Amino acid sequence: MIRAADWLAGAVGAWDRANNLIPGDHAKYRQMLEDVITGADNIVILHFDMTDTGMQFRRILPTRKSWLMRAITWLRNGAAHVWRRITT
């Protein structure tokens, strides 16, 4: 059985926070991040950076995208997908 925590962890784990990209292969990640996590008051996402000199963390606050940002993300995900296919 898949627990709710697995759905949350999978969506957050698939989110490329450095480039702010959600994998375009699975709409479930976007739906989970935008429809469930964005509006939840009881979910906290922390980003940890661990280096040789120490550890730093910060809270991530996801926001719902406008239609324009959804289109740009869709195009960026598509271009990244095409680039991966060309280079491999």
Secondary structure as UniProt FT lines:
FT   HELIX           4..14
FT   TURN            17..20
FT   TURN            24..25
FT   HELIX           27..31
FT   HELIX           32..37
FT   TURN            38..39
FT   STRAND          45..51
FT   TURN            52..53
FT   STRAND          54..60
FT   HELIX           67..87
//
